[in-house]
Amino acid sequence: MKIGIIGTGRLGSALGKIWAEKGHMIMYGSR
């Protein structure tokens, strides 16, 4: 699944890491 995360703080980074380990494609957006 493709997942977009807005914000690369603690929560965004933690969720992105978990989802990436499960095989999802992660795209981050930040200011």
Z-matrix of the N, CA and C atoms (Angstrom, degrees):
N
C 1 1.435
C 2 1.526 1 107.85
N 3 1.316 2 117.27 1 142.55
C 4 1.461 3 121.92 2 174.97
C 5 1.523 4 108.30 3 -90.52
N 6 1.329 5 116.09 4 128.82
C 7 1.460 6 121.54 5 -177.80
C 8 1.524 7 108.72 6 -127.12
N 9 1.337 8 117.13 7 130.93
C 10 1.460 9 122.36 8 175.30
C 11 1.518 10 109.20 9 -105.97
N 12 1.316 11 116.12 10 133.83
C 13 1.463 12 121.40 11 179.51
C 14 1.521 13 108.10 12 -121.29
N 15 1.328 14 116.17 13 125.12
C 16 1.460 15 120.79 14 176.55
C 17 1.521 16 107.31 15 -98.60
N 18 1.309 17 115.85 16 116.10
C 19 1.462 18 121.72 17 -178.27
C 20 1.516 19 110.22 18 107.07
N 21 1.313 20 115.77 19 132.96
C 22 1.457 21 120.03 20 -177.96
C 23 1.528 22 111.47 21 -116.85
N 24 1.316 23 115.75 22 28.89
C 25 1.468 24 120.23 23 177.61
C 26 1.521 25 110.71 24 -75.18
N 27 1.300 26 115.77 25 -161.39
C 28 1.473 27 121.02 26 -177.29
C 29 1.524 28 112.92 27 -57.91
N 30 1.323 29 116.52 28 -48.23
C 31 1.461 30 120.21 29 -176.16
C 32 1.525 31 111.40 30 -67.69
N 33 1.327 32 116.89 31 -48.59
C 34 1.458 33 120.61 32 -179.49
C 35 1.518 34 112.28 33 -60.82
N 36 1.316 35 116.66 34 -42.14
C 37 1.463 36 120.77 35 179.42
C 38 1.522 37 111.63 36 -66.11
N 39 1.318 38 116.56 37 -42.64
C 40 1.466 39 120.61 38 -179.16
C 41 1.530 40 110.95 39 -64.93
N 42 1.337 41 116.51 40 -46.38
C 43 1.465 42 119.54 41 179.65
C 44 1.520 43 111.08 42 -64.36
N 45 1.326 44 116.37 43 -42.88
C 46 1.461 45 120.47 44 179.55
C 47 1.517 46 112.07 45 -60.10
N 48 1.308 47 116.49 46 -41.84
C 49 1.468 48 120.84 47 179.98
C 50 1.530 49 110.61 48 -63.54
N 51 1.314 50 116.44 49 -45.47
C 52 1.466 51 120.84 50 -179.52
C 53 1.523 52 110.84 51 -62.92
N 54 1.341 53 116.39 52 -47.62
C 55 1.464 54 119.77 53 -178.29
C 56 1.525 55 111.54 54 -66.79
N 57 1.339 56 117.59 55 -36.55
C 58 1.466 57 120.67 56 178.52
C 59 1.529 58 110.42 57 -64.87
N 60 1.319 59 117.06 58 -39.44
C 61 1.466 60 120.92 59 178.20
C 62 1.525 61 111.35 60 -63.51
N 63 1.333 62 116.49 61 -27.64
C 64 1.462 63 120.74 62 179.41
C 65 1.526 64 111.84 63 -87.20
N 66 1.349 65 116.98 64 3.28
C 67 1.450 66 121.14 65 173.51
C 68 1.520 67 116.33 66 98.19
N 69 1.328 68 118.14 67 7.37
C 70 1.461 69 121.01 68 179.53
C 71 1.529 70 110.61 69 -84.10
N 72 1.333 71 116.80 70 151.76
C 73 1.458 72 121.73 71 175.92
C 74 1.530 73 107.74 72 -88.65
N 75 1.328 74 116.59 73 124.17
C 76 1.457 75 122.07 74 -175.35
C 77 1.526 76 110.11 75 -111.64
N 78 1.339 77 116.29 76 135.88
C 79 1.464 78 121.85 77 173.76
C 80 1.525 79 107.52 78 -126.61
N 81 1.336 80 115.98 79 126.10
C 82 1.456 81 121.67 80 -179.77
C 83 1.518 82 110.67 81 -99.31
N 84 1.324 83 115.81 82 145.36
C 85 1.458 84 122.42 83 171.90
C 86 1.517 85 107.95 84 -128.04
N 87 1.323 86 116.33 85 138.10
C 88 1.452 87 120.07 86 -175.95
C 89 1.525 88 109.23 87 -150.31
N 90 1.318 89 116.54 88 162.59
C 91 1.468 90 120.19 89 179.56
C 92 1.488 91 112.10 90 -70.40
